Amino acid sequence: MAGVKKAGRTLTVKQFVQELSEPRPVYVVLTEQVYLQQRILEACREQVEEAAREFDWAFHDLSGEKGRRAADEVRQEVNRVLETLRMFPWCGTRRWVYVRNAHLGEKFFSSYVVSPVQHSVLVLETPQKVPAWSSLPTVTESIEGREAQWLQSKARKEGFQLDREAAEVMVDRVGNDLQSLTAELEKLMLFCWERRRITPEDVLEVIANVRERDVFELIAAVAENDRAKVLRLLNRLFDSGLQAPQLIGLLYWNFKRLLALRERLEAGDRFEEALGELKLWSFKGRKGTVLEYSRSRLRELVLQLREADGLAKSGGPAIQAHLERLLIDRRGGVSV
């Protein structure tokens, strides 16, 4: 392949970052982990000076804003990617183009990856293996079965001692999603800031259990109008034994706080300060996401949930079905 050194080499994230000063023209990023996806995306974007990003940096998601695109739409998007790649950089030495869900456009990239231009870098992020790209340098990293050690190493780099048992309890409660584990570790480090040691007891005190985490995920899914995820989380919560009246109460309380956070941001309040006072830790680092939520939609949800809460407390019939219809309503969602 033209211009590709050691074609087919597998790189860790660290190795990938180390060679970005002299990058290859095409890379594949193979991971489903949002944490790794974001880390790699940021590393690529940082190769372009901030003042030049409007000209020499581009990000494309072939799945589109709503999570799916017709084949013709994917082809058109890939054509835009290819046009960008073939243009010479305006300010720097290279133009960088990052494509998320690139596997959806596999056949449209086939000619380009065989003979890429040398003045641009194309990064193809995919959650699944693409056989046609097996000869391309691939960035991938799996810590499956080693999540506890990964957490301990991450804590150590921040100057904290995370007990092995504490790390295992974290994985047991949170799961193996690195972004979720990182968010919980940050909470624990704040909680144990002075003594710099995290014990199993700290984990049990600070980290919400799986059911509580699912409730927070459900809140975000409803606010974003992700109907498929809402239904999946509802089923999981009901299967865990949570009753509809309990869930309605939790959602009503949390959406009131989310609406208050959205209004405070619009009023110019500092995000971290408002987040701390309202104790909406699940939205830490997600200011942009909160600002995208439609304030009118949040108000509507709060009113509907208040009414549903009243029905549940009065013993109204078919309350679970009523809740499902309320949350899966297509109206509203992310503001445009």
C-alpha positions as CSV (number, residue, x, y, z in Angstrom):
1,M,0.0,0.0,0.0
2,A,1.4,3.4,-1.0
3,G,2.6,5.4,1.9
4,V,1.8,3.0,4.7
5,K,4.7,1.8,6.9
6,K,4.5,-1.7,8.3
7,A,1.0,-2.3,6.9
8,G,-1.3,-4.2,9.2
9,R,0.6,-3.4,12.4
10,T,-1.5,-3.3,15.5
11,L,-0.9,-0.3,17.8
12,T,-1.9,0.4,21.3
13,V,-3.3,3.8,22.0
14,K,0.0,4.9,23.6
15,Q,2.0,3.7,20.5
16,F,-0.5,5.5,18.2
17,V,-0.1,8.8,20.1
18,Q,3.7,8.5,20.0
19,E,3.9,8.3,16.2
20,L,1.4,11.1,15.5
21,S,4.2,13.6,14.8
22,E,5.0,11.4,11.7
23,P,1.7,9.8,11.0
24,R,0.7,7.3,8.3
25,P,-2.0,8.4,5.8
26,V,-4.6,5.9,7.0
27,Y,-5.4,4.3,10.4
28,V,-8.2,2.1,11.6
29,V,-9.4,2.6,15.2
30,L,-11.1,-0.6,16.4
31,T,-13.0,-0.3,19.7
32,E,-16.5,0.0,21.1
33,Q,-15.2,1.8,24.2
34,V,-16.4,5.4,24.2
35,Y,-13.5,6.3,26.6
36,L,-10.9,5.1,24.1
37,Q,-12.7,6.6,21.1
38,Q,-12.7,10.0,22.7
39,R,-9.1,9.7,23.8
40,I,-8.0,8.9,20.3
41,L,-10.2,11.5,18.7
42,E,-8.8,14.2,21.0
43,A,-5.2,13.1,20.3
44,C,-5.9,13.5,16.6
45,R,-7.5,16.8,16.9
46,E,-4.6,18.1,19.0
47,Q,-2.3,17.6,16.0
48,V,-4.0,20.6,14.4
49,E,-3.5,24.0,16.0
50,E,-6.7,25.4,17.3
51,A,-6.6,28.4,14.9
52,A,-6.3,26.0,12.0
53,R,-9.0,23.5,12.9
54,E,-11.7,25.3,10.9
55,F,-9.6,24.5,7.8
56,D,-7.5,21.4,8.5
57,W,-9.6,19.3,10.8
58,A,-12.8,17.5,10.0
59,F,-15.0,15.1,11.9
60,H,-17.7,12.9,10.2
61,D,-20.1,10.3,11.7
62,L,-21.5,8.0,9.0
63,S,-24.4,6.9,11.2
64,G,-25.8,10.5,11.2
65,E,-27.4,12.4,14.0
66,K,-30.3,10.0,14.4
67,G,-28.1,6.9,14.4
68,R,-28.9,5.7,10.8
69,R,-28.5,6.7,7.2
70,A,-29.6,5.3,3.9
71,A,-26.9,3.9,1.7
72,D,-27.1,6.9,-0.7
73,E,-26.7,9.3,2.2
74,V,-23.6,7.3,3.4
75,R,-22.1,7.4,0.0
76,Q,-22.7,11.2,-0.3
77,E,-21.0,11.7,3.2
78,V,-18.0,9.5,2.2
79,N,-17.7,11.6,-1.0
80,R,-17.5,14.7,1.1
81,V,-14.8,13.0,3.2
82,L,-12.8,12.1,0.2
83,E,-13.1,15.6,-1.3
84,T,-11.7,17.0,2.0
85,L,-8.8,14.6,2.1
86,R,-7.7,15.5,-1.4
87,M,-7.5,19.2,-0.7
88,F,-4.1,20.4,0.5
89,P,-3.9,21.7,4.0
90,W,-4.4,25.4,4.5
91,C,-2.3,26.1,7.5
92,G,-0.3,23.1,8.6
93,T,1.6,20.3,7.0
94,R,-1.4,17.8,7.0
95,R,-5.1,17.8,6.9
96,W,-6.8,15.5,9.5
97,V,-10.1,13.7,8.9
98,Y,-11.7,11.5,11.6
99,V,-14.6,9.3,10.6
100,R,-16.8,7.6,13.2
101,N,-18.8,4.4,12.3
102,A,-16.6,4.2,9.2
103,H,-17.6,0.5,8.7
104,L,-20.9,1.8,7.2
105,G,-19.0,3.2,4.3
106,E,-16.5,0.4,3.8
107,K,-17.1,-0.1,0.0
108,F,-17.0,3.6,-0.7
109,F,-13.5,3.9,0.9
110,S,-12.1,0.9,-0.9
111,S,-10.2,2.7,-3.7
112,Y,-8.9,5.5,-1.4
113,V,-7.3,3.3,1.3
114,V,-5.3,1.4,-1.4
115,S,-3.8,4.7,-2.6
116,P,-4.2,7.5,-0.1
117,V,-2.9,11.0,-0.6
118,Q,0.2,11.8,1.5
119,H,-0.8,15.3,2.7
120,S,-3.8,14.1,4.7
121,V,-4.5,11.6,7.5
122,L,-7.7,9.6,7.5
123,V,-8.7,7.9,10.7
124,L,-11.5,5.3,10.3
125,E,-13.1,4.5,13.6
126,T,-15.2,1.3,13.7
127,P,-16.7,-0.9,16.4
128,Q,-16.3,-4.1,14.4
129,K,-13.6,-5.7,12.3
130,V,-13.6,-4.9,8.6
131,P,-11.8,-7.7,6.7
132,A,-11.0,-5.4,3.8
133,W,-9.0,-3.1,6.1
134,S,-7.0,-5.9,7.8
135,S,-3.8,-4.6,6.1
136,L,-4.2,-1.1,7.5
137,P,-2.4,-0.1,10.7
138,T,-5.0,-0.7,13.4
139,V,-5.3,1.0,16.8
140,T,-7.0,-1.3,19.3
141,E,-6.7,-2.0,23.0
142,S,-8.5,-4.6,25.1
143,I,-8.4,-4.7,28.8
144,E,-11.2,-7.3,29.1
145,G,-10.5,-9.2,32.4
146,R,-8.0,-6.6,33.5
147,E,-10.3,-3.7,34.4
148,A,-9.3,-3.8,38.1
149,Q,-5.6,-3.5,37.2
150,W,-6.4,-0.7,34.7
151,L,-8.2,1.2,37.4
152,Q,-5.4,0.8,39.9
153,S,-2.9,2.0,37.3
154,K,-5.0,5.1,36.5
155,A,-5.4,5.9,40.2
156,R,-1.7,5.5,40.8
157,K,-0.9,8.0,38.0
158,E,-3.1,10.5,39.8
159,G,-1.3,9.9,43.1
160,F,-3.9,7.7,44.7
161,Q,-3.7,4.2,46.1
162,L,-6.7,2.1,45.0
163,D,-6.9,-1.1,46.9
164,R,-7.2,-4.2,44.7
165,E,-10.5,-5.3,46.4
166,A,-11.9,-1.7,45.9
167,A,-11.1,-1.9,42.2
168,E,-12.8,-5.2,41.9
169,V,-15.9,-3.8,43.7
170,M,-15.9,-0.9,41.2
171,V,-15.9,-3.3,38.2
172,D,-18.6,-5.4,39.8
173,R,-20.9,-2.4,40.4
174,V,-20.1,-0.3,37.3
175,G,-19.3,-2.9,34.6
176,N,-16.4,-2.8,32.1
177,D,-17.2,0.5,30.3
178,L,-14.0,2.5,30.7
179,Q,-15.8,5.9,30.5
180,S,-18.2,4.9,33.3
181,L,-15.3,3.5,35.4
182,T,-13.3,6.7,34.9
183,A,-16.2,8.9,35.9
184,E,-16.7,6.8,39.1
185,L,-13.0,6.9,39.9
186,E,-13.0,10.7,39.6
187,K,-15.8,10.8,42.2
188,L,-13.9,8.6,44.5
189,M,-10.7,10.6,44.2
190,L,-12.6,13.7,45.2
191,F,-14.2,11.8,48.1
192,C,-10.8,10.6,49.3
193,W,-8.7,13.6,48.4
194,E,-6.9,14.1,51.7
195,R,-5.9,10.6,52.5
196,R,-5.2,9.6,48.9
197,R,-6.3,6.0,49.5
198,I,-9.5,4.4,48.2
199,T,-10.9,1.4,50.1
200,P,-13.8,-1.0,49.3
201,E,-15.8,0.8,51.9
202,D,-15.3,4.1,50.0
203,V,-16.5,2.5,46.8
204,L,-19.7,1.1,48.5
205,E,-20.4,4.5,50.0
206,V,-19.8,6.6,46.9
207,I,-20.8,4.5,43.8
208,A,-24.4,4.1,43.0
209,N,-25.6,0.5,42.4
210,V,-26.4,-0.8,38.9
211,R,-30.1,0.0,39.3
212,E,-29.4,3.6,40.2
213,R,-27.0,3.9,37.2
214,D,-29.7,2.6,34.9
215,V,-32.0,5.3,36.2
216,F,-29.5,8.0,35.3
217,E,-29.0,6.5,31.9
218,L,-32.7,6.4,31.4
219,I,-32.9,10.1,32.2
220,A,-30.4,10.9,29.5
221,A,-32.0,8.6,27.0
222,V,-35.4,10.2,27.6
223,A,-34.0,13.8,27.3
224,E,-32.3,12.8,24.0
225,N,-35.5,11.1,22.8
226,D,-33.6,7.8,22.2
227,R,-36.7,5.5,22.1
228,A,-34.8,2.2,21.6
229,K,-32.5,2.9,24.6
230,V,-35.5,4.1,26.7
231,L,-37.4,0.9,26.1
232,R,-34.3,-1.3,26.8
233,L,-33.6,0.4,30.1
234,L,-37.2,0.4,31.2
235,N,-37.4,-3.4,30.6
236,R,-34.1,-3.9,32.5
237,L,-35.3,-1.8,35.4
238,F,-38.7,-3.5,35.6
239,D,-36.9,-6.9,35.3
240,S,-34.7,-6.0,38.3
241,G,-37.8,-5.7,40.4
242,L,-38.3,-1.9,40.4
243,Q,-42.0,-1.0,40.5
244,A,-43.4,1.7,38.2
245,P,-44.5,4.0,41.0
246,Q,-40.9,4.0,42.4
247,L,-39.5,4.7,39.0
248,I,-41.9,7.5,38.4
249,G,-40.9,9.1,41.7
250,L,-37.2,8.8,40.9
251,L,-37.6,10.3,37.4
252,Y,-39.8,13.2,38.6
253,W,-37.2,14.1,41.2
254,N,-34.3,13.9,38.7
255,F,-36.0,15.7,35.8
256,K,-36.8,18.6,38.2
257,R,-33.1,18.9,39.0
258,L,-32.1,18.5,35.3
259,L,-34.5,21.3,34.3
260,A,-33.1,23.5,37.1
261,L,-29.6,22.8,35.8
262,R,-30.6,23.7,32.3
263,E,-32.2,26.9,33.4
264,R,-29.2,27.9,35.6
265,L,-26.9,27.4,32.7
266,E,-29.1,29.6,30.5
267,A,-29.0,32.2,33.3
268,G,-25.1,32.2,33.1
269,D,-24.4,30.2,36.3
270,R,-21.1,28.2,36.4
271,F,-21.7,24.5,35.4
272,E,-19.6,22.9,38.1
273,E,-21.2,25.0,40.8
274,A,-24.7,24.3,39.7
275,L,-23.9,20.6,39.2
276,G,-22.5,20.3,42.7
277,E,-25.5,22.1,44.3
278,L,-28.0,20.0,42.5
279,K,-26.0,16.8,42.9
280,L,-26.4,15.7,39.3
281,W,-23.0,13.9,39.2
282,S,-24.1,11.7,36.3
283,F,-23.8,14.8,34.0
284,K,-20.2,15.7,35.1
285,G,-18.3,16.8,32.0
286,R,-21.5,16.9,29.9
287,K,-22.3,20.6,29.9
288,G,-22.7,20.6,26.1
289,T,-25.1,17.7,26.3
290,V,-27.2,19.5,28.9
291,L,-27.4,22.7,26.8
292,E,-28.6,20.6,23.8
293,Y,-31.7,19.5,25.8
294,S,-34.8,21.3,24.9
295,R,-35.9,23.3,27.9
296,S,-39.6,23.2,26.8
297,R,-39.3,19.4,26.5
298,L,-37.9,19.1,30.0
299,R,-40.7,21.3,31.4
300,E,-43.2,19.1,29.6
301,L,-41.6,15.9,31.1
302,V,-41.6,17.4,34.6
303,L,-45.3,18.2,34.3
304,Q,-46.2,14.8,32.9
305,L,-44.2,13.0,35.5
306,R,-45.8,15.0,38.3
307,E,-49.2,14.0,37.0
308,A,-48.1,10.4,36.7
309,D,-46.7,10.5,40.2
310,G,-50.1,11.7,41.4
311,L,-51.8,8.8,39.6
312,A,-49.4,6.3,41.0
313,K,-49.9,7.5,44.5
314,S,-53.7,7.4,44.1
315,G,-53.5,3.8,42.8
316,G,-54.3,4.6,39.2
317,P,-54.7,1.6,36.8
318,A,-52.1,0.4,34.3
319,I,-49.4,2.8,35.6
320,Q,-46.5,0.9,34.0
321,A,-48.1,1.1,30.6
322,H,-48.8,4.8,31.1
323,L,-45.2,5.4,32.0
324,E,-43.9,3.6,28.9
325,R,-46.2,5.7,26.7
326,L,-45.1,8.9,28.4
327,L,-41.3,8.1,28.0
328,I,-41.4,6.7,24.5
329,D,-43.4,9.6,23.1
330,R,-41.7,10.8,19.9
331,R,-42.3,14.5,20.5
332,G,-39.5,16.8,21.7
333,G,-36.0,15.5,22.4
334,V,-32.8,17.3,21.6
335,S,-33.4,20.9,20.6
336,V,-32.4,22.0,17.1
